[in-house]
Amino acid sequence: MNERQTYQLIDGRAIAAQIRQELTVEVAGIKRNGGKIPHLAAVLVGHDGGSETYVASKVRHCEEIGFRSTLIRYEDSVKETELLRRIDELNGDGDIDGFIVQLPLPGHISTQKVIEAIDPRKDVDGFHPVNAGRMSLGLPCFYSATPAGILELFRRSNIETRGRHCVILGRSNIVGKPMAALMMRKAYPGDCTVTVCHSRSGNLKEMCLSADIIIAALGVPEFVKADMVKEGATVIDVGTTRIPSSAAKSGYRLVGDVCFSEVAPRCSHITPVPGGVGPMTIISLMQNTLLAAKKSIYP
């Protein structure tokens, strides 16, 4: 193989737009047939800039697809008991098909308590231990949105995963752990031999060099360099970090966990940042909401 090869960019924006159109058509059919329109609620605590942006994007997607959406706001001084009471109300509201509580939460509120308070049947973020456990066992459940989006990237880009060695960088409950379970499941995408590396891994570079697929979710900007990637590998970059940039109007630019300019020439397929995994996360949440409305996971 040549030292430098032509790589294929995995365009998350284009794939997300394709899925959004499919969802829009399906929801239009539900409306024509007099069915219940999917309804997603989002709970936003405080005024974190990133959370505001994410929730606004989720509401916009609902409007574009034809879902109903409800945004519930609280100041960051809200008591944990009040938030848990509202979650209980949402669990019992028959008109709400699914809901999310946007993370991160203020320090005085237990994130785990909040996650566990959500009815698994409405947990379209896929964070509840019931959904996490069912996923590990290969049972029907709501997949966490980012891993679900990555599966769609593999599927719709026709990237072979069967029998491949997949190295996952990061062991978070939101990406690393569920991604590992999904990539070794008996299905496509999946059927991989999976290695999970993290900050304590001593032979991380050697592991990466043996990988056919690398999924980088460490949250360390441009951590993965060219000398960590073998030629012809597929690289999925989950990281998104703002770094200062005088060239950008905003004063910052977004970079991933992969040093794209170095790594891309060695790859067969690679996701960009932005425009790779990010758009897939929100569209996967929309897919989960439709599944919840149709009672496809939990009848």
Sequence and secondary structure as in RCSB ss.txt:
>XXXX:A:sequence
MNERQTYQLIDGRAIAAQIRQELTVEVAGIKRNGGKIPHLAAVLVGHDGGSETYVASKVRHCEEIGFRSTLIRYE
DSVKETELLRRIDELNGDGDIDGFIVQLPLPGHISTQKVIEAIDPRKDVDGFHPVNAGRMSLGLPCFYSATPAGI
LELFRRSNIETRGRHCVILGRSNIVGKPMAALMMRKAYPGDCTVTVCHSRSGNLKEMCLSADIIIAALGVPEFVK
ADMVKEGATVIDVGTTRIPSSAAKSGYRLVGDVCFSEVAPRCSHITPVPGGVGPMTIISLMQNTLLAAKKSIYP
>XXXX:A:secstr
  SS   EE  HHHHHHHHHHHHHHHHHHHHHTT    EEEEEEES  HHHHHHHHHHHHHHHHHT EEEEEEE 
TT  HHHHHHHHHHHHH TT  EEEE S   TTS HHHHHHHS GGGBTT  SHHHHHHHHTT S    HHHHHH
HHHHHHTT   TT EEEEE   TTTHHHHHHHHTSSSSS   EEEEE TT TTHHHHHHT SEEEE S  TT B 
GGGS TTEEEEE   EEEE TTSTTSEEEE SB HHHHGGGEEEE  SSSSHHHHHHHHHHHHHHHHHTTSS  
